[in-house]
Amino acid sequence: MRAAALLLLAALAALPAPPGPHFAAVSLWGTPSSPIIPYPGMLEAPLTVQIVYGGPATLYDVNVTLEPSWPLEPAPGQGPPSALLPQLSPGQQVELTGYFAVAPNATPGIYRQSVLISYVGPQGPGSSNLTVGVPVIGRADLVASAYWTEPPVVYAGSRAVAVHAVIVNYGDAPAVNASVALVAPGGAAVLGQSNYTFGAVPPGRELNLTFLLELPAPEGESPLAPGQPYPEPLNATPELVISYGGVRESVPVAIDELPAAHFAALHRGEASAAAGSTCRVSVELLNVGGAEAKFVTVSALPSDVLTVHVSTSTNPVEALYMFNESLGDVQPGGAGNVTFVVDVNPGAPAGTYHMGLLITWLQPPTMQPMAQVVEVPVRVTAPFSILDGWVPEYVAAAVIAVLVVLAAVGAMRRRRAERR
């Protein structure tokens, strides 16, 4: 500030002597030892305005007042900074200090503020209206420097994808009232937190954010198998919305799904078995999707009613093969057959149950692991009995007759024994 004052005095000395008092003013945010870069949206910070009196005569009862205007916002409860001096000599300085915030919708630039000066001079009372430039030069620049999805390639039928974003403030001032949100496209939804808010993001600060996006799974009729549904590839574009200090920017994040394999279970008649028995469950698995499936494996999922039959003499390695079957690679429109020997729970009531088959494969071109579950119906009947179809009254009579015959036979054996 002292150097600025000396420059002002030198400039004033070089000017022709004005007819009345002459003043000049400069402003500084912060202090000379710790200056502050002012920026739009800055909270209350000290602003010092230094007024230098260039003469020519001594003034008395001097009142100096800073009248702030937009974009300066005085701190709550603070009046206009002012100073009252009984005497002001040529070359003397006056400092006014106050705390001000900067409006968030201001743009970088120099803003003219008024300084009102009243005094008593040789010619009597007088006043001057001085203008001082107050700089607002800082600028925040919050940018999505990187963004990607996980997995990096999304396939048809995927129900969720993670969107990662790296947001960096490349400006020289904090980004105040900052927020970053992911806006889902139609049919999709953001799971969990969809909006992150920050009071201020300092210059150079990096924000690593993650959003979880639930995707719709539109179905269409497979062109490879009429009547069979399959997941259609989806093109969706969620938006990253970055807001700060009156600025709002949208960054599209394109999600283009690639075709994927999808399997339909073609049943060759409904498998049927009595409770407590064993049956064979066979199914043809048709790839109705739009892409090849590599290294396809089908695994039988056990339930309380249906389990894969494994004899007690089977070793664990053989048992593993009984639960899983490999189909190799299956092209679009291709099919494979699997058969499992299944035990039915002897306590299962009669009815139709569904056996789950877990299909896993690697999806080209990224060889991403994929999985799908299909269900195969199995009809369970009541266990066989020689009394099936008998009327209950006849059953009771037959039991009594059997008991009578057994009693008669026992009596005859006792008599023969007594004769001997």
LINLIN-V891094 format. One record per residue. RES is the residue in one small letter. PHI is phi in radians with two decimals (* if undefined). OMEGA is omega in degrees with one decimal (* if undefined). BURIAL is I if it has 16 or more other ideal C-beta (glycine too) atoms within 10 Angstrom, else O. Layout:
res phi omega burial
RES PHI OMEGA BURIAL
RES PHI OMEGA BURIAL
This chain:
res phi omega burial
m * 179.4 O
r -1.09 179.7 O
a -1.12 178.9 O
a -1.10 179.1 I
a -1.12 178.6 I
l -1.10 177.7 O
l -1.10 179.0 O
l -1.13 178.8 I
l -1.12 179.2 I
a -1.12 179.4 O
a -1.18 178.9 O
l -1.13 -179.4 I
a -1.15 -178.3 O
a -1.37 -179.2 O
l -1.43 173.9 O
p -1.07 -178.4 O
a -1.08 -180.0 O
p -1.32 -178.9 O
p -1.21 -177.8 O
g -2.23 179.3 O
p -1.03 -178.2 I
h -2.19 -178.3 I
f -2.21 171.9 I
a -2.47 -174.9 I
a -2.52 172.2 I
v -2.33 -179.4 I
s -2.26 179.9 I
l -2.59 172.9 I
w -1.51 -177.8 I
g 1.46 179.3 O
t -2.25 178.6 O
p -0.99 -179.9 O
s -1.50 -178.6 O
s -2.51 -179.0 O
p -1.22 -178.8 O
i -2.09 173.1 O
i -1.49 -178.3 I
p -1.33 -177.1 I
y -2.61 177.2 I
p -1.03 -179.6 I
g 1.51 180.0 I
m -1.12 176.2 I
l -1.34 -173.3 O
e -0.94 179.0 O
a -2.47 -177.8 I
p -1.26 175.4 O
l -2.15 179.1 I
t -1.97 175.4 I
v -2.00 -179.1 I
q -1.89 179.3 I
i -1.88 178.7 I
v -2.00 179.2 I
y -1.62 -177.2 I
g -1.64 178.1 I
g 1.73 14.4 I
p -1.64 -173.3 O
a -2.00 176.3 O
t -1.24 179.7 I
l -1.94 -179.2 I
y -2.23 179.8 O
d 0.83 -175.9 O
v -1.52 177.2 I
n -2.13 -177.4 O
v -2.03 -176.3 I
t -2.38 173.6 I
l -1.55 178.7 I
e -1.86 -175.1 O
p -1.26 175.9 I
s -2.40 -178.5 O
w -0.94 12.4 O
p -1.66 179.1 I
l -1.35 178.3 I
e -2.17 -177.7 I
p -1.07 176.6 I
a -1.07 -178.9 O
p -0.97 179.0 O
g 1.43 -178.1 O
q -1.72 174.3 O
g -1.51 178.5 O
p -1.08 177.2 O
p -1.08 -178.4 I
s -2.62 177.8 O
a -2.51 178.5 I
l -2.08 -177.6 O
l -2.11 177.3 I
p -1.21 -177.8 O
q -2.62 179.1 O
l -2.36 -177.3 I
s -1.69 176.7 O
p -1.02 -177.5 I
g 1.54 -178.7 O
q -1.36 -178.6 I
q -1.97 175.8 O
v -2.26 179.2 I
e -1.99 174.2 O
l -2.05 -178.5 I
t -2.24 176.1 O
g -2.60 178.9 I
y -1.86 -175.9 O
f -2.39 168.5 I
a -1.80 178.3 I
v -1.94 -178.4 I
a -1.00 -176.5 I
p -1.16 -179.0 I
n -1.61 176.4 O
a -1.30 175.7 I
t -1.96 179.8 O
p -0.99 -179.5 O
g 2.92 177.5 O
i -1.87 -177.0 O
y -1.96 -177.4 I
r -1.40 177.9 O
q -2.12 -176.3 I
s -1.67 172.3 O
v -2.11 -179.3 I
l -1.68 -177.5 O
i -2.22 173.4 I
s -2.06 -173.4 O
y -2.83 171.3 I
v -2.14 -178.1 O
g -1.99 179.8 I
p -1.03 -179.4 O
q -1.63 -178.8 O
g 1.85 -179.1 O
p -1.09 178.2 O
g -2.72 179.4 O
s -2.65 176.7 O
s -2.41 175.6 O
n -2.01 -174.2 O
l -1.77 177.7 I
t -1.94 178.2 O
v -2.21 178.5 I
g -1.51 177.8 O
v -1.95 -175.4 I
p -1.42 166.7 O
v -2.26 -168.3 I
i -1.99 -179.4 O
g -1.26 -179.4 I
r -2.59 174.1 I
a -1.50 178.7 I
d -2.53 -177.3 O
l -1.51 -170.6 I
v -2.29 171.0 O
a -1.40 -174.9 I
s -1.31 178.9 O
a -2.76 174.4 O
y -2.75 -178.5 I
w -2.77 179.0 O
t -1.90 175.3 I
e -2.31 5.8 O
p -1.23 -177.2 O
p -1.16 176.4 O
v -2.04 -176.8 O
v -1.89 -177.9 I
y -1.88 178.0 I
a -0.97 -178.5 I
g 1.68 177.6 I
s -1.16 -176.1 I
r -1.78 -179.1 O
a -2.69 177.5 O
v -2.59 176.3 I
a -1.61 176.6 O
v -1.92 178.9 I
h -1.78 179.0 O
a -2.45 174.3 I
v -2.00 -177.9 O
i -1.91 -176.4 I
v -2.25 172.8 I
n -1.59 -179.9 I
y -1.54 -179.3 O
g -1.46 179.0 I
d -1.86 179.4 O
a -2.45 178.8 I
p -1.13 173.2 I
a -1.61 -173.9 I
v -1.59 -179.2 I
n 0.89 -175.3 I
a -1.48 174.4 I
s -2.63 176.7 O
v -2.30 -177.0 I
a -2.28 172.1 I
l -1.91 179.8 I
v -1.75 -175.7 I
a -1.38 174.8 I
p -1.29 -179.2 I
g -1.02 179.2 O
g 1.57 178.8 O
a -1.77 179.6 I
a -2.64 176.3 O
v -1.55 178.1 I
l -1.59 -179.3 O
g 1.41 -174.3 O
q -1.32 -179.4 O
s -1.90 -176.2 O
n -2.51 176.3 O
y -1.90 -179.4 I
t -2.05 -178.7 O
f -2.43 177.2 I
g -1.08 178.3 O
a -2.76 177.2 I
v -1.97 -176.8 I
p -1.13 176.1 O
p -1.01 178.8 I
g 1.44 -178.1 O
r -1.25 -179.9 O
e -1.93 178.6 O
l -1.94 177.0 I
n -1.86 -173.6 O
l -2.13 178.0 I
t -2.35 175.7 O
f -2.12 176.4 I
l -1.89 -175.0 I
l -1.91 174.6 I
e -1.52 -175.6 O
l -1.78 171.9 I
p -1.24 179.8 O
a -2.18 -179.7 O
p -1.14 179.4 O
e -1.97 174.2 O
g -2.33 178.1 O
e -1.52 -176.7 O
s -1.13 176.2 I
p -1.22 -179.6 O
l -1.56 -177.7 I
a -2.56 -179.3 I
p -0.92 -179.5 O
g 1.59 -179.9 O
q -1.71 177.9 I
p -1.34 175.5 O
y -2.67 -178.9 I
p -1.29 178.6 I
e -1.51 176.3 I
p -1.04 -175.9 I
l -1.99 172.0 I
n -1.97 -177.7 O
a -2.25 -178.8 I
t -2.36 170.6 O
p -1.22 -178.0 I
e -2.15 168.4 O
l -1.51 -179.0 I
v -1.91 -178.5 O
i -1.89 -178.8 I
s -2.22 175.7 I
y -2.96 172.3 I
g 0.84 -179.2 I
g 1.45 178.9 O
v -1.74 176.9 I
r -2.41 -179.3 O
e -2.23 178.9 O
s -2.01 179.4 O
v -2.14 179.0 I
p -1.26 176.9 O
v -2.08 -175.0 I
a -1.29 174.6 O
i -2.13 -179.6 I
d -1.92 -178.8 O
e -1.40 175.0 I
l -1.68 176.6 I
p -1.06 -179.7 I
a -2.41 174.7 I
a -1.24 176.4 I
h -2.68 -172.3 I
f -1.96 173.4 I
a -2.07 179.9 I
a -1.58 177.2 I
l -1.79 -174.6 O
h -1.51 175.3 O
r -1.72 -175.6 O
g 1.40 -177.8 O
e -1.45 176.5 O
a -1.17 -176.8 I
s -2.44 179.4 O
a -2.78 176.1 I
a -1.45 176.6 I
a -0.99 -179.1 I
g 1.53 -178.9 O
s -1.91 -179.3 O
t -2.16 178.9 O
c -2.48 177.2 I
r -1.82 178.2 O
v -1.96 -179.3 I
s -2.07 179.6 O
v -2.63 174.8 I
e -1.77 -178.7 O
l -1.84 -176.3 I
l -1.85 176.1 I
n -1.42 -178.6 I
v -1.68 -179.6 I
g -1.42 -175.1 I
g -1.81 -178.9 I
a -2.62 179.1 I
e -1.29 173.2 I
a -1.94 -178.2 I
k -1.77 174.4 O
f 0.95 -176.4 O
v -1.38 176.0 I
t -2.24 179.4 I
v -2.03 -178.3 I
s -2.10 177.1 I
a -1.40 -179.1 I
l -1.73 -178.4 O
p -1.25 176.3 O
s -2.41 179.6 O
d -1.21 -175.7 O
v -1.84 -173.0 I
l -2.07 176.8 I
t -2.40 178.6 I
v -1.15 -178.5 I
h -1.33 176.5 O
v -2.32 -179.8 O
s -1.27 -177.4 O
t -1.16 -179.1 O
s -1.54 -177.6 O
t -1.40 177.6 O
n -1.40 -174.4 O
p -1.01 -179.0 O
v -1.17 177.9 O
e -1.13 179.4 O
a -1.07 179.2 O
l -1.09 179.3 O
y -1.20 179.1 O
m -1.24 179.0 O
f -1.54 -173.6 I
n -2.29 173.9 O
e -2.32 -178.7 I
s -1.82 177.0 O
l -1.91 -178.6 I
g 1.22 179.1 O
d -1.71 -178.8 I
v -2.15 179.7 I
q -1.33 173.3 O
p -1.00 -176.3 I
g 1.51 178.0 O
g -1.44 -177.2 I
a -2.53 175.7 I
g -2.54 -178.3 I
n -1.89 175.8 O
v -2.29 179.0 I
t -2.40 177.5 O
f -2.22 173.1 I
v -1.57 -168.5 O
v -2.14 171.2 I
d -1.63 178.4 I
v -1.84 179.8 I
n -1.01 -178.3 O
p -1.13 179.9 O
g -1.65 -177.0 O
a -1.31 174.4 I
p -1.15 178.0 O
a -1.11 -179.9 O
g 2.76 179.2 O
t -1.82 179.0 O
y -2.07 -178.5 I
h -2.06 177.7 O
m -1.71 -178.7 I
g -1.48 175.1 O
l -2.09 178.2 I
l -1.62 179.7 O
i -1.84 177.5 I
t -2.16 178.6 I
w -2.79 173.9 I
l -1.83 -174.3 I
q -1.75 174.1 I
p -1.18 6.3 O
p -1.56 -176.1 O
t -1.57 -178.3 O
m 0.98 177.3 O
q -1.32 177.4 I
p -1.12 179.3 O
m -2.23 -179.2 I
a -2.62 178.2 O
q -2.66 177.4 I
v -2.02 172.9 O
v -2.05 -178.4 I
e -2.08 -179.8 O
v -2.04 -178.6 I
p -1.32 175.7 O
v -2.31 180.0 I
r -1.58 -179.7 O
v -1.88 177.7 I
t -1.86 178.2 O
a -1.19 179.2 O
p -1.10 -177.4 O
f -1.22 177.6 O
s -2.55 178.8 O
i -1.18 -179.8 O
l -1.61 -179.8 O
d -1.01 176.9 O
g 1.60 178.6 O
w -1.38 175.4 O
v -1.34 -176.1 O
p -0.93 -179.0 O
e -1.12 179.5 O
y -1.19 179.0 O
v -1.09 179.6 O
a -1.08 -180.0 O
a -1.10 179.7 O
a -1.12 179.2 O
v -1.13 179.8 O
i -1.12 -179.8 O
a -1.08 179.0 O
v -1.11 179.5 O
l -1.15 178.9 O
v -1.12 179.4 O
v -1.07 179.4 O
l -1.09 178.5 O
a -1.15 -179.8 O
a -1.14 178.9 O
v -1.09 178.8 O
g -1.13 -180.0 O
a -1.16 -179.9 O
m -1.10 179.6 O
r -1.12 179.1 O
r -1.18 179.6 O
r -1.13 178.8 O
r -1.05 179.7 O
a -1.16 179.9 O
e -1.21 180.0 O
r -1.16 179.3 O
r -1.24 * O
